């Protein structure tokens, strides 16, 4: 993904996100500069319940299952986020 494409995609996501929508564009730019893209294969475990987290994940295409105590409790789709801030 080219930098310009990454910027446009994440700028749109941040503008719609309840935590980040009120930030100024320069703040969005700072956040976007910290983004690292991770491609996940189906079934890939992104993070585990109980482990210490230090990342925030944004779903951009795909569906991720949220599992608590072995039970899927939610499905996260494009535009959703999860993890730590």
C-alpha positions as CSV (number, residue, x, y, z in Angstrom):
1,X,0.0,0.0,0.0
2,X,1.4,3.4,-1.0
3,X,1.7,6.1,1.7
4,X,-0.8,8.4,0.0
5,X,-3.4,5.5,-0.2
6,X,-2.7,4.6,3.5
7,X,-3.2,8.2,4.5
8,X,-6.6,8.5,2.7
9,X,-7.9,5.2,4.1
10,X,-7.0,5.9,7.7
11,X,-8.0,9.5,7.5
12,X,-11.5,8.4,6.6
13,X,-11.5,5.8,9.4
14,X,-10.4,8.3,12.0
15,X,-13.0,10.9,10.9
16,X,-15.7,8.4,11.5
17,X,-14.3,6.9,14.8
18,X,-16.0,8.1,18.0
19,X,-12.7,8.6,19.8
20,X,-10.8,10.4,17.0
21,X,-13.4,12.3,15.0
22,X,-13.0,15.5,17.0
23,X,-9.2,15.7,16.5
24,X,-7.6,18.1,14.1
25,X,-6.2,17.0,10.8
26,X,-2.6,17.5,12.0
27,X,-3.4,15.1,14.9
28,X,-4.9,12.6,12.5
29,X,-1.6,12.9,10.5
30,X,0.5,12.1,13.6
31,X,-1.6,9.0,14.3
32,X,-1.5,7.8,10.7
33,X,2.3,8.1,10.7
34,X,2.4,5.5,13.5
35,X,0.2,3.0,11.7
36,X,1.7,-0.3,10.7
37,X,-0.4,-2.5,8.4
38,X,-0.8,-6.2,9.3
39,X,-2.3,-8.6,6.9
40,X,-4.0,-11.5,8.7
41,X,-4.9,-14.9,7.3
42,X,-8.3,-16.4,8.3
43,X,-8.0,-17.9,11.8
44,X,-5.0,-15.7,12.7
45,X,-5.0,-14.8,16.4
46,X,-4.4,-11.0,16.8
47,X,-4.4,-10.8,20.5
48,X,-5.4,-13.0,23.5
49,X,-7.7,-12.4,26.4
50,X,-5.6,-11.6,29.5
51,X,-2.4,-10.7,27.7
52,X,-1.0,-7.2,28.2
53,X,-1.8,-5.1,25.2
54,X,0.1,-2.2,23.7
55,X,-1.6,-1.8,20.3
56,X,-4.9,-0.6,18.9
57,X,-6.2,-2.4,15.8
58,X,-8.5,-1.1,13.1
59,X,-10.4,-3.5,10.9
60,X,-10.1,-2.7,7.3
61,X,-11.6,-5.4,5.2
62,X,-12.5,-8.6,6.9
63,X,-14.3,-9.9,9.9
64,X,-12.8,-10.5,13.3
65,X,-14.4,-12.5,16.1
66,X,-14.3,-11.2,19.6
67,X,-13.9,-14.2,21.9
68,X,-14.3,-14.0,25.7
69,X,-13.8,-17.2,27.8
70,X,-13.9,-19.3,24.7
71,X,-17.2,-17.9,23.4
72,X,-17.5,-15.6,20.4
73,X,-19.4,-12.5,21.7
74,X,-19.1,-10.1,18.8
75,X,-17.9,-9.8,15.2
76,X,-15.9,-6.7,14.2
77,X,-16.0,-5.6,10.6
78,X,-14.5,-2.8,8.5
79,X,-14.2,0.5,10.5
80,X,-14.3,-1.2,13.9
81,X,-11.4,-1.0,16.3
82,X,-10.2,-3.0,19.3
83,X,-7.2,-3.2,21.6
84,X,-5.4,-0.6,23.7
85,X,-4.8,3.0,23.2
